Amino acid sequence: MPAGFDYSPPIMTHAVTPSESPAGRLVPRPPLRSLLLIASVLLVGGCASTTEVKVDSLAKPKAEQAISYQIHNSNPLLAEDSLRYKEAAEYVKTALSGRGMYEAPPNAKPDVVIDLDFGLGEPQQRREVIQEPVFRIEPGVMVERIVLVVDPITKQPRPVTVLQSTGDRQVVDHYEERQVTYTVYEKHLHLTARENGPATEGKPPAEIWTVDVTSEGESRDLRKNLPVLVAASIDYVGKDTHGQKSVKIKDKDGNVAFVKKGM
């Protein structure tokens, strides 16, 4: 073997387009389902998922001074002794503790009564125009490479110049618009703090503050989304957002972990 021989010689710059390559041929685009699957796998493996929620809160002046409460189930379709309601109530109690509030003991009169409502909305159809790539085959080229071959006479390796194809490759030719339809579900959490007093003239006690949190997505898993909704409400209890605002919250956010940990 020649001393100092470089096994990785530079590729020669001269190239010849192979006659058998189907230059410019368009190829079918990958199925949309496959593209979405690949994207979902990358998201799951790469980072925590992010949920966009809508928050709308109102509050009277000095609403934050009401610190003791009693929770009331305002969803007639959900039994108060059900495991789902108890779990949601515990999430809310934990979130309220982060605002300095506490549940009044049985023998004490709370400052406010908090109506708790949460649930999953009916399926809604959404339409969206997306850009899908159309691919074409770009032909490879023949390049000169130096390889080692064994000389049949001397039985020693020697460099020989050969032609090798770089191979065809798939590139994006252009994009086409396509309309897709999908189903989404709205998850909601409504908290309303009312004065702790009797109704007057058929009207319920006055509201001290309210927080409405909603999110929309293809998942129907309300239980998985509930800690996120509750966590998103923490910073707005007893405050006024002056209209609906969008908030992005990760499933590993500190407030979410706090809510899940419980009291």
C-alpha positions as CSV (number, residue, x, y, z in Angstrom):
1,M,0.0,0.0,0.0
2,P,1.6,3.4,-1.0
3,A,2.7,5.3,2.1
4,G,0.7,8.5,2.8
5,F,-2.1,7.7,0.4
6,D,-5.3,9.6,1.1
7,Y,-8.3,7.3,1.2
8,S,-10.7,10.3,0.8
9,P,-9.5,12.2,-2.3
10,P,-11.5,15.3,-3.3
11,I,-14.4,14.8,-5.8
12,M,-13.6,16.0,-9.2
13,T,-15.5,19.0,-10.4
14,H,-16.3,17.6,-13.9
15,A,-19.8,16.2,-13.9
16,V,-21.9,14.5,-16.6
17,T,-25.7,14.2,-16.5
18,P,-26.7,10.6,-16.8
19,S,-28.9,10.0,-19.8
20,E,-31.2,7.6,-18.0
21,S,-32.3,10.2,-15.3
22,P,-36.0,11.3,-15.7
23,A,-35.1,15.0,-15.5
24,G,-37.9,17.3,-14.1
25,R,-40.4,14.5,-13.6
26,L,-43.1,15.4,-11.1
27,V,-43.8,12.9,-8.4
28,P,-47.0,12.6,-6.2
29,R,-47.0,14.6,-3.0
30,P,-46.8,12.6,0.2
31,P,-50.3,12.0,1.8
32,L,-51.4,14.7,4.1
33,R,-52.0,12.2,6.9
34,S,-48.4,11.1,6.6
35,L,-47.1,14.7,6.9
36,L,-49.3,15.3,9.9
37,L,-48.1,12.1,11.6
38,I,-44.5,13.1,11.1
39,A,-45.1,16.5,12.5
40,S,-46.9,15.1,15.5
41,V,-44.1,12.7,16.2
42,L,-41.5,15.5,16.0
43,L,-43.6,17.6,18.4
44,V,-44.0,14.9,21.0
45,G,-40.4,13.9,20.9
46,G,-39.0,17.5,20.7
47,C,-40.7,19.7,23.3
48,A,-43.7,20.1,25.6
49,S,-47.0,20.8,23.9
50,T,-48.5,24.3,24.0
51,T,-52.2,25.2,24.4
52,E,-53.6,28.5,23.3
53,V,-56.5,29.5,25.6
54,K,-58.8,32.5,25.7
55,V,-59.2,34.3,29.0
56,D,-61.9,36.8,29.8
57,S,-62.3,38.1,33.4
58,L,-64.2,40.9,35.2
59,A,-63.8,42.2,38.7
60,K,-65.4,44.8,40.9
61,P,-63.1,47.2,42.8
62,K,-61.4,45.6,45.8
63,A,-62.5,42.2,44.6
64,E,-59.1,40.7,45.8
65,Q,-60.1,41.5,49.4
66,A,-62.6,38.6,49.4
67,I,-60.3,35.8,50.4
68,S,-62.5,33.1,51.9
69,Y,-64.9,31.1,49.7
70,Q,-67.2,28.2,49.4
71,I,-67.3,26.3,46.1
72,H,-70.7,25.5,44.5
73,N,-71.3,23.2,41.5
74,S,-73.2,25.1,38.9
75,N,-73.2,22.3,36.3
76,P,-76.6,20.5,36.6
77,L,-75.3,17.6,34.4
78,L,-72.5,16.8,36.8
79,A,-73.1,15.3,40.2
80,E,-71.2,17.0,43.1
81,D,-70.1,13.7,44.5
82,S,-68.7,12.5,41.1
83,L,-65.0,11.9,40.9
84,R,-64.7,14.2,37.9
85,Y,-66.2,17.1,39.8
86,K,-64.1,16.4,42.9
87,E,-61.0,16.4,40.9
88,A,-61.9,19.7,39.2
89,A,-62.8,21.3,42.5
90,E,-59.4,20.3,43.9
91,Y,-57.6,21.9,41.0
92,V,-59.6,25.1,41.5
93,K,-58.9,25.1,45.3
94,T,-55.2,24.8,44.6
95,A,-55.3,27.6,42.0
96,L,-57.2,29.9,44.4
97,S,-54.6,29.2,47.1
98,G,-52.0,30.6,44.7
99,R,-54.1,33.9,44.9
100,G,-54.0,33.8,48.7
101,M,-57.6,32.5,49.0
102,Y,-58.8,29.7,51.2
103,E,-61.9,27.5,51.6
104,A,-63.9,28.6,54.6
105,P,-64.4,26.0,57.3
106,P,-68.0,24.6,57.8
107,N,-68.7,26.8,60.9
108,A,-67.5,30.1,59.2
109,K,-69.2,32.4,56.8
110,P,-67.2,32.7,53.5
111,D,-66.7,36.1,51.8
112,V,-67.9,34.7,48.5
113,V,-69.6,31.7,47.0
114,I,-67.8,30.5,43.8
115,D,-69.8,28.8,41.1
116,L,-67.7,26.2,39.2
117,D,-68.7,25.1,35.7
118,F,-66.5,23.2,33.3
119,G,-67.2,20.9,30.3
120,L,-66.8,19.9,26.7
121,G,-68.7,21.5,23.9
122,E,-70.3,20.0,20.9
123,P,-68.1,19.1,17.9
124,Q,-67.5,22.0,15.5
125,Q,-66.4,21.8,11.9
126,R,-63.4,24.0,10.9
127,R,-62.1,24.6,7.3
128,E,-58.6,25.7,6.5
129,V,-56.7,26.3,3.3
130,I,-53.2,24.8,3.5
131,Q,-50.2,24.9,1.2
132,E,-49.0,21.5,0.1
133,P,-45.7,20.9,-1.7
134,V,-45.6,19.2,-5.1
135,F,-42.2,17.5,-5.7
136,R,-40.1,16.8,-8.7
137,I,-37.2,14.5,-9.4
138,E,-34.0,16.3,-10.0
139,P,-31.6,14.0,-11.8
140,G,-28.3,13.0,-10.4
141,V,-24.9,13.6,-12.0
142,M,-21.9,11.4,-12.8
143,V,-18.9,12.4,-10.9
144,E,-15.3,11.2,-11.0
145,R,-14.0,9.6,-7.9
146,I,-10.7,8.0,-7.0
147,V,-11.0,4.5,-5.5
148,L,-8.5,1.8,-4.5
149,V,-8.3,-1.4,-6.5
150,V,-6.0,-4.4,-6.0
151,D,-3.6,-4.8,-8.9
152,P,-4.0,-8.5,-10.1
153,I,-0.3,-8.7,-10.8
154,T,1.4,-6.9,-8.0
155,K,-1.4,-7.7,-5.5
156,Q,-1.0,-4.1,-4.3
157,P,-3.7,-1.5,-4.1
158,R,-3.6,1.3,-6.6
159,P,-5.8,4.4,-7.2
160,V,-8.2,4.3,-10.1
161,T,-10.5,7.0,-11.4
162,V,-14.2,5.8,-11.8
163,L,-17.5,7.5,-12.6
164,Q,-20.2,7.3,-10.0
165,S,-23.8,8.7,-9.9
166,T,-24.8,11.0,-7.1
167,G,-28.4,9.6,-7.5
168,D,-31.6,11.4,-8.2
169,R,-33.1,13.5,-5.5
170,Q,-36.5,14.8,-4.7
171,V,-37.0,18.6,-4.5
172,V,-40.0,20.9,-4.1
173,D,-41.3,22.1,-7.5
174,H,-44.1,24.3,-6.3
175,Y,-47.0,24.5,-3.8
176,E,-50.7,24.0,-4.3
177,E,-53.5,25.2,-2.1
178,R,-55.8,22.6,-0.6
179,Q,-58.9,23.0,1.7
180,V,-59.1,20.6,4.7
181,T,-61.9,20.1,7.1
182,Y,-61.4,18.9,10.7
183,T,-63.4,18.6,13.9
184,V,-62.6,20.6,17.0
185,Y,-64.1,20.7,20.5
186,E,-64.2,23.6,22.9
187,K,-63.2,23.0,26.5
188,H,-64.4,25.6,29.0
189,L,-63.9,26.6,32.7
190,H,-66.2,29.2,34.2
191,L,-65.6,30.6,37.7
192,T,-68.0,33.2,39.2
193,A,-67.6,34.6,42.7
194,R,-70.8,36.0,44.2
195,E,-71.6,37.9,47.4
196,N,-72.4,35.5,50.2
197,G,-76.0,36.6,50.7
198,P,-79.6,35.7,49.8
199,A,-81.1,36.5,46.5
200,T,-83.1,39.7,46.3
201,E,-86.2,40.2,44.1
202,G,-85.5,36.9,42.4
203,K,-82.0,38.0,41.4
204,P,-78.9,36.0,42.5
205,P,-76.3,37.8,44.7
206,A,-74.1,40.3,42.9
207,E,-71.0,39.1,41.2
208,I,-67.6,40.0,42.7
209,W,-65.4,38.6,39.9
210,T,-65.6,36.1,37.1
211,V,-63.1,34.2,35.0
212,D,-63.9,32.4,31.8
213,V,-61.2,30.2,30.2
214,T,-61.7,28.3,26.9
215,S,-59.6,26.4,24.5
216,E,-60.3,24.8,21.2
217,G,-58.7,21.7,19.7
218,E,-59.2,18.3,18.1
219,S,-58.7,16.5,21.4
220,R,-61.8,15.4,23.4
221,D,-59.8,14.7,26.5
222,L,-61.3,17.2,28.9
223,R,-59.5,15.6,31.9
224,K,-56.1,16.1,30.3
225,N,-56.9,19.7,29.4
226,L,-58.6,20.8,32.7
227,P,-55.3,21.4,34.6
228,V,-54.2,23.7,31.8
229,L,-57.5,25.7,31.9
230,V,-57.4,26.0,35.7
231,A,-53.7,27.0,35.6
232,A,-54.5,29.7,33.0
233,S,-57.1,31.2,35.4
234,I,-54.7,31.8,38.3
235,D,-53.3,35.2,37.2
236,Y,-56.8,36.6,36.5
237,V,-58.8,35.8,39.6
238,G,-60.1,39.1,41.0
239,K,-58.7,41.0,38.0
240,D,-60.2,42.6,34.9
241,T,-58.7,41.7,31.5
242,H,-60.8,44.4,29.8
243,G,-61.8,42.0,27.1
244,Q,-60.9,38.6,25.9
245,K,-57.2,37.9,25.6
246,S,-55.1,35.0,24.2
247,V,-52.7,33.1,26.4
248,K,-50.3,30.4,25.4
249,I,-49.5,27.9,28.2
250,K,-47.3,24.8,28.1
251,D,-48.3,21.5,29.7
252,K,-45.1,21.7,31.7
253,D,-45.6,25.3,32.8
254,G,-45.1,26.1,36.5
255,N,-48.7,26.9,37.1
256,V,-49.8,23.6,35.5
257,A,-47.4,21.7,37.8
258,F,-48.7,23.7,40.8
259,V,-52.3,22.8,40.0
260,K,-51.6,19.1,39.4
261,K,-49.7,18.9,42.7
262,G,-52.8,19.8,44.7
263,M,-53.2,21.1,48.2
